[in-house]
Amino acid sequence: MNVVPGKNAVSTIPFDHARVDRLMEEAGIDVLLATSKHNTQYLLGGYKFIFFAAMDAIGHSRYLPVVV
């Protein structure tokens, strides 16, 4: 797990959520689904976990994070 002792566990997201909401609304997008290692890590504010140990494709018997 990516934990730094003494660091606050709560962090801010690395993007302007109001801007993302506005752009998605303008484009008619209701859901953003991120499944790649890099995109989920970005959307989670750089958080890493054991799921990111390998860059595997989603498939049978694979457990990978998804950000909705």
Residue frames relative to the residue before (quaternion, step in Angstrom):
aa qw qx qy qz dx dy dz
M 1.0000 0.0000 0.0000 0.0000 0.00 0.00 0.00
N 0.4161 -0.7103 0.5169 0.2349 3.58 -1.09 0.69
V 0.2566 0.7711 -0.5319 0.2379 3.56 0.35 1.27
V 0.1694 -0.7663 0.6140 0.0839 3.55 -0.90 0.98
P 0.4402 -0.7061 0.4796 0.2786 3.61 -0.62 1.10
G 0.8078 0.2640 -0.2087 0.4839 3.55 -0.98 0.87
K 0.6083 0.5379 -0.3587 0.4605 3.58 1.24 -0.17
N 0.5366 -0.6286 0.4612 0.3228 3.56 -1.02 0.83
A 0.4332 -0.7254 0.4769 0.2423 3.59 -0.78 1.03
V 0.6662 0.4633 -0.2994 0.5019 3.60 1.18 -0.48
S 0.0314 0.7979 -0.6003 0.0453 3.56 -0.79 1.01
T 0.5215 -0.6220 0.4770 0.3371 3.53 -1.28 0.22
I 0.5454 -0.5992 0.4640 0.3581 3.54 -1.16 0.51
P 0.4989 -0.7131 0.4155 0.2645 3.61 -1.01 0.78
F 0.7121 0.3790 -0.2584 0.5315 3.60 1.16 0.43
D 0.5584 -0.5974 0.4655 0.3385 3.56 -1.30 0.36
H 0.2864 -0.8067 0.4906 0.1629 3.59 -0.11 1.28
A 0.6093 0.5461 -0.3661 0.4433 3.61 1.05 -0.61
R 0.6474 0.5076 -0.3123 0.4751 3.58 1.02 -0.79
V 0.6421 0.5140 -0.3220 0.4688 3.58 0.97 -0.86
D 0.6357 0.5262 -0.3252 0.4618 3.61 0.95 -0.85
R 0.6717 0.5003 -0.2960 0.4593 3.57 0.91 -0.93
L 0.6787 0.4906 -0.2943 0.4605 3.60 0.88 -0.94
M 0.6495 0.5026 -0.3187 0.4732 3.58 1.00 -0.79
E 0.6319 0.5278 -0.3256 0.4649 3.59 1.01 -0.81
E 0.6669 0.5070 -0.2979 0.4576 3.59 0.92 -0.92
A 0.7169 0.4335 -0.2412 0.4899 3.58 1.07 -0.76
G 0.4674 -0.6920 0.4354 0.3361 3.60 1.26 -0.14
I 0.4451 0.6785 -0.4573 0.3640 3.57 1.19 0.56
D 0.2351 -0.7976 0.5456 0.1046 3.57 -0.78 1.08
V 0.8072 0.1535 -0.0421 0.5684 3.58 1.06 -0.75
L 0.1648 -0.7351 0.6486 0.1085 3.53 -1.12 0.79
L 0.0670 -0.8059 0.5881 -0.0156 3.56 -0.60 1.17
A 0.0402 -0.8054 0.5911 -0.0200 3.58 -0.51 1.20
T 0.0373 -0.8263 0.5618 -0.0123 3.58 -0.77 1.04
S 0.5976 0.5718 -0.3889 0.4058 3.62 1.13 -0.29
K 0.6703 -0.5126 0.3686 0.3901 3.54 -1.22 0.58
H 0.7233 0.4662 -0.2536 0.4417 3.56 0.77 -1.04
N 0.6838 0.4853 -0.2947 0.4582 3.60 0.92 -0.84
T 0.6624 0.4830 -0.3225 0.4732 3.60 0.92 -0.78
Q 0.6250 0.5298 -0.3387 0.4626 3.58 1.01 -0.75
Y 0.6525 0.5085 -0.3106 0.4682 3.61 0.96 -0.83
L 0.7030 0.4740 -0.2743 0.4537 3.58 0.82 -0.97
L 0.6835 0.4497 -0.2793 0.5026 3.57 1.20 -0.48
G 0.5711 -0.6337 0.3661 0.3719 3.58 1.24 0.29
G 0.7115 -0.4533 0.2563 0.4719 3.58 1.11 0.61
Y 0.4101 0.7262 -0.4612 0.3028 3.59 1.30 0.04
K 0.1072 -0.7804 0.6144 0.0461 3.56 -0.94 0.94
F 0.0204 -0.7754 0.6310 0.0114 3.52 -1.16 0.61
I 0.7504 -0.4054 0.2734 0.4448 3.56 -1.28 0.11
F 0.5597 0.6100 -0.3940 0.3993 3.60 1.14 -0.52
F 0.6966 0.4799 -0.2709 0.4594 3.57 1.13 -0.63
A 0.3846 0.7480 -0.4747 0.2594 3.61 1.21 0.10
A 0.7918 0.0949 -0.0459 0.6016 3.59 1.08 -0.64
M 0.3879 -0.7016 0.5465 0.2422 3.56 -1.14 0.64
D 0.0894 0.8180 -0.5557 0.1185 3.56 0.20 1.31
A 0.4876 -0.6248 0.5190 0.3202 3.52 -1.23 0.49
I 0.5267 -0.6064 0.4791 0.3540 3.55 -1.15 0.56
G 0.2542 0.7594 -0.5663 0.1951 3.54 -0.85 0.93
H 0.7595 -0.3441 0.2736 0.4794 3.53 -1.30 -0.20
S 0.8447 0.1206 -0.1378 0.5029 3.57 -0.98 0.96
R 0.5624 0.5605 -0.4148 0.4444 3.60 1.11 0.57
Y 0.1521 -0.7739 0.6096 0.0803 3.54 -1.00 0.83
L 0.1222 0.7881 -0.5877 0.1362 3.55 -0.39 1.24
P 0.5284 -0.6477 0.4400 0.3282 3.58 -1.07 0.64
V 0.0999 -0.7526 0.6478 0.0633 3.53 -1.22 0.61
V 0.1701 -0.7622 0.6174 0.0947 3.56 -0.94 0.92
V 0.1072 -0.7893 0.6037 0.0316 3.57 -0.76 1.09
